[in-house]
Amino acid sequence: MRALDDIDRRILETLQEDGRVAWATLARTVDVPESTAYRRTSALFEEGRVRVGVLPTAPSEGVRLYELRLRCRPGRQRDVARALAARSDTRWVAVVTGEYGVAAELVVPVGADVAAVIFDDIEQRDDNILGSQPSMLLHTFKLPSNLMRGFVYDPDLELKELADGERALLGVLGEDGRRSYAAVAGEVGINESTIRRRVRTLLKTGRASVVTVVHPPSLGIEHEAIIRLDVLPEHLGSVARQLAKHPGVHYLAATFGETALVCEILMRTPGETYELISEVIGKARGITRMTVEVELIVMKRAFLTTPWTRQAPLELASAAGAAGG
């Protein structure tokens, strides 16, 4: 990928705040001509550095969240992760270091057979999976800002009733949240003014949200990892509150499983990671054990598959390296 400048980074930061920001507003925010904003933004999308989706929202009380860690056949972690990312009921999927080569967040509607989903539908259908370690997520202490507006989900996952045409509409905008009203109208066969009114109503009433995922290194973030902590029950809340205050903590939840807390960190430098471990985790009372998994490839975030994982497949990268000697 090419090197980015300050304009590119400001565009990405603005899209993180509002993925459907108007071109004129984006240009004013970044302080460039509208033509430059359009050209630069289009290049960022073409390079797979950013993806925007408009996704439906549902009450979180209607679902149960599980963290799923999967032990895989050697060398097949990417295949397992890719298959999981293609499912409508996974919110986050990554290839990670450690005993379990793949980690994912699974969404199960209340009342569904969790065991059937995990063991029959996921494990038994993929010969590359050797075993799994599921944990229930009990309480979320911190989420990315663009997920705080409601529990977003894949429109193919039927968590609540959608009005006629809304599922098709959100299916198109889930793939590309910056598509124009005219383009969406052409896709779903409804006139442009109706599409504009429906999208605005969905967003205004909170029945849908705009979600943006950005390639972390494009914003200078080079360290992505999962930290798992065993914490004495009486200290669980205080430890979580201390961690949640740290800007490098991207996601934090209490789990009912192998560990008490699961924490995703996104850091710019090794020094920032060391500061979190030594000054926050190391000094917090009640932590009895810490394990770390480095995120090697994040295939999916917030129900959106990450475009940068499709830009340079392993086979092509290997072939290019061999050709270059």
N, C-alpha and C positions, 0 to 999 in steps of 0.2 A: 504494500500500500504506500501511496505517496505521503510525504510529510505534510501535516496540516499547519495552517497559520492561525492567528488569533481570530480572523473572520470566521473560518471554518468552525473553530471551537465555540465561538459565541452563537453561531447558528445552531449547533448541536445542543447547547445549553438552553436556548430559547425553545427548541422543539421539545426538550424534556419538560418544560413548563406547560406548553400547549402544542401538542402535535399537529393540530389543525389551524394554527395561527395563520391569518391571512397574509398573502405575500407582501402587501403594502406595510402591514404592521411589523412583519419580520424584518423588512428592509429598514424601517425606522429604528427598530430596536438594535439592530446590528450596525446601523449608521452606514449603509451602502445603498447604491441605486437599486431599484426593484429588479432590474434585469440581472444585476450581479447576484442578488440574493437568490433569484430563481436558478441561475446557472450553477452557483456554488452548492445550493441545496440539492439540486438534481444530481450533481456529481457525487455527493455524499451518499445518496440513496443508491446510485448505480454501483458504488464501491462496496456496498453492503455494510456501511458503518452505522446505519440507523434504520429503524422500522417503526411505523406508526400504525396503530389499529384502533378502531372504534368497537368496543365490546359491550355486550349487555351486562347489566348488574342484577344481582339477586340478594335477598337477605342471607347473611352468613349463617343464620340459624338453620337453614335448610340443608347444610352440607356438613360433612366431617372431613377434616384434613388429615392426611397421613404422610409422614416422611418415609420413603421407601429406599432402602439401600440394597443394591443387588450385587451378588458375587457372580462374576462372568468367566467364561472360558478365556484363556490367555489370548490377547490380541483382538477380542471381539467386543470390547467395551464400547467402541464407537457405534457398532451395529446395534447393540442393545439400546444405547442412548437414542439413536436415531429413530428406532421403532417406538420407543416410549414417547418421544417428542411428537410423533405423528398422531398420538391419541388425543382425543378431545378432553379427556379427564385428567391430564397432567398440566400443572401450572408452571413447573420449573423442572429442568432436567440438565444434568451435568455429568461429564466424565471426570472422575476425581482420583487422587492417589489413595493408596491404602488397601486394606483387605477387600473392601467393597469398591469395585471399579466404577460404579454408576450410582448416583443419588438422584432422587426425584421427589416431587411433591404431588401427591395423588388426591384428587377431589372425589369424594363418594357421597351421593345424595343420601340424606337421612332415610333409613329404612331399607337401603340396598344391602345385599349380601357382600360384606367387605371381603370375607375369606374367598368367595367365588371370584371376585375381581382380581385379587392379588395372586392367589394360587392357581386358579383355573384359567382365567383370562390372560394373565400376564406371564406367570412362570411357566405353565405347562405348554404354552403356545410358542415359546422361544427356546430352542435347544441350546442357545448360547448362555442362558441363565442357569447357574448352578445352585442358587439359593437366594433367599431374601431376608431382610431384617426390617420389618415395619414398626413404626412408632406413631402413636396418635399425637397430633398437635393439640395441646390443651388451651393455650392462651398466647396470643401474639402481642409482644411488647413493642415491636417496631416494624414498620413496613416502608418500602420506598414511597415517596410523596405522591407519585401518580397512581398508587393503589389505595390511597386513604379515602378516596371519594366513594367507595362502595366495593362490594365483592364482585369483581369482574369475572367473566367466564367465557368459554368458547361457545359461540351460538349453536354449535352442533351438540352441546351438552344441554339437555332439556331440563333446566333447573326450575323454570317457571314459564307460564304461558306468555307467548309473544303474539301481538296482534297480527292480522293478515299482512303479509308483506314485510314485517319487521325482521323476521329471521333471514330472509333473502337479502334484505337491505344491509343488515349487520354482517352477513356472510361476506358481502363484497367489501364493506368498509373494514372488516376484520383483517382482510388480506392486505389492503392498502388504505389506511385511514386518511390519506391526503387526496384521495380521488375527488374530482370535482363533482358537484351535484349533477351536471349534465352527463358525465361519464357513468355515474351510478344509475341514473335514469335509463340510459341506454342498456345497461346490464340487466336491470330488473323489470323493464317494461312499464315503468310508471313515469308520468310527466315530471319535469324538473322542479316545478314549483311545489309539487306534493312531496318530493324527496327532500327539498330544502326544509319544508315545514316539519316533516317527520324527524329529521335528524336534529334540528334545533330543539324540538319538543323532547326527544329522548335525552338529550344532553342536559337541558334545563331542568327536567323533572328528576334527574338522577337515575333514569332507567338504562342509561348507557354512559360509558366513560371513555375518554381518549387516553390511550396508553402508548408510551414511547419507550423503546429500548434502544440503547446506544452502546456501541462497541467501546468497552471501558478504556482500552489503551488510547483511543482517539481523544479521550479527555485526560490523558496522563495517568490513568489508573492501571498499574502493572501487576498488582497482587490481589488475586481473588481466592478466598479460602473459606472453608467451613471449620469453625471451632466448636467443639462439643465439650460441655462442662458437666461434671458431677457436682452437685451443690446440695448441702444439707438443707432439708425442707424449711427450717426456720430462717434461712438466709436467702432463699430463692428470690423473693421480691426485691430485696435490697441490691443483690448482685445484678439482677436484670435492669434495675433503674440506673445503676452506674454504667453498665455497658451501653444502654440505649442513648445515653448522653453523648457518646463518642461519635464524631462525624463519620468515621470510617466504618462504623457498624451499619450495614445496609439492611439487615433483617435479623430479627431476634424473636424466638418463641420458646415457650415451655413445652416439653414433650413428656409423654407418658410411655416410656420405653427404656432403651439402653442407657440414655443420659437424661439429665434434667433440663438442660438448655442447649439449643442449637442456634448458632450465631454465624451469619455470613458477613464477611468483611471484604471491603473493596478499598485498597490502600494504594497510594502513589509510590511509596518507597519502602524498602525494608526497614528503614528507621521508624516510620510510622507504625508498622506492624510490631516492631520491638517495643515501642512506647506503650502500645495498647497492652501487650502481654506483661511487661514489667511494671507499669505504673497503674494499670486498672485491674487486670486479672490477677496479677501477682500480689496486689495489696488488698484485694477484696476478701472479706471474711466468709468462710463457709465453703469455699471451693476445695474439693478433695482430689479432683483429677481433671486433666485437660488432654484432649486429643485433637489433632489437626488433619484435615484433608485439603490439599491444594486443588483448586478447580482448574483442570487442564483445558477442558472445552465445555462451554455452556451452550447447550443446544436449544434451550427454551427459557424464556423469562415471561412471567405475567401472561401465560397462555399464548405468547407469540414466539414462533421459532425464530432463532437468531440468524439474520441473513449472512453475517460474517462467517459462519461455519460452513456455508455453501460456496464461499468464494474460491477456496483453494483446497479441493479434495486431496486426501492423503496420497492417492495413487498418482495424481498429476504432479504434486509437489515432489514425490519420490522420483518420478520420471524426469522431471526438470533437473533435479540434482544429479541424476545419473548422466544425463545428456551433457551437463556442464563439466563432468569429470570430477 
